């Protein structure tokens, strides 16, 4: 079921340096663009979606969801996109995910929201065992002030900022494929071969 409290933010604003500076969200994986795979998997789980992108904006707008770009703190990596997402978010929570993860758990939003609602925390971060996965986070919409304060100090580390927020950790070690990133030509080739053989 869709979770009406949540807006998903798909992070597609990176420079794709390890992918030869290609726009990763528009790269095809088994004949599907990565942004299409992300949208297909997250749309049933949330009410609204934002796409964070800094290039090829018209191509992303084709998918009929709002496209937002880094403005303030444009050198902040994923945190810049997350900050803009928090500013635009009209839901109670913002759920983040990267555009280059070809498998998103079908209960990603549900498990993250359940963890926050059953704690006294303002945010949750997915993890695999002891390892935090910082770009998979659920944030209360009002956290833009804390993030702005962190970014204004010149700090840019997503994991560091999230740890400062005392998040509840949500273990997805039963679905570690969710944390597979396609960020090099080799990882793209490996995933496509694995997916075809699945």
Secondary structure as GFF3:
##gff-version 3
##sequence-region A 1 198
A	DSSP	beta_strand	3	11	.	.	.	ID=ss1
A	DSSP	three_ten_helix	17	19	.	.	.	ID=ss2
A	DSSP	three_ten_helix	24	26	.	.	.	ID=ss3
A	DSSP	beta_strand	28	29	.	.	.	ID=ss4
A	DSSP	beta_strand	32	33	.	.	.	ID=ss5
A	DSSP	alpha_helix	34	42	.	.	.	ID=ss6
A	DSSP	three_ten_helix	43	45	.	.	.	ID=ss7
A	DSSP	beta_strand	46	52	.	.	.	ID=ss8
A	DSSP	alpha_helix	57	61	.	.	.	ID=ss9
A	DSSP	beta_strand	66	68	.	.	.	ID=ss10
A	DSSP	alpha_helix	78	88	.	.	.	ID=ss11
A	DSSP	beta_strand	93	98	.	.	.	ID=ss12
A	DSSP	alpha_helix	108	117	.	.	.	ID=ss13
A	DSSP	beta_strand	123	128	.	.	.	ID=ss14
A	DSSP	beta_strand	131	140	.	.	.	ID=ss15
A	DSSP	three_ten_helix	141	143	.	.	.	ID=ss16
A	DSSP	alpha_helix	144	152	.	.	.	ID=ss17
A	DSSP	alpha_helix	158	164	.	.	.	ID=ss18
A	DSSP	beta_strand	168	171	.	.	.	ID=ss19
A	DSSP	three_ten_helix	173	179	.	.	.	ID=ss20
A	DSSP	alpha_helix	185	197	.	.	.	ID=ss21
###
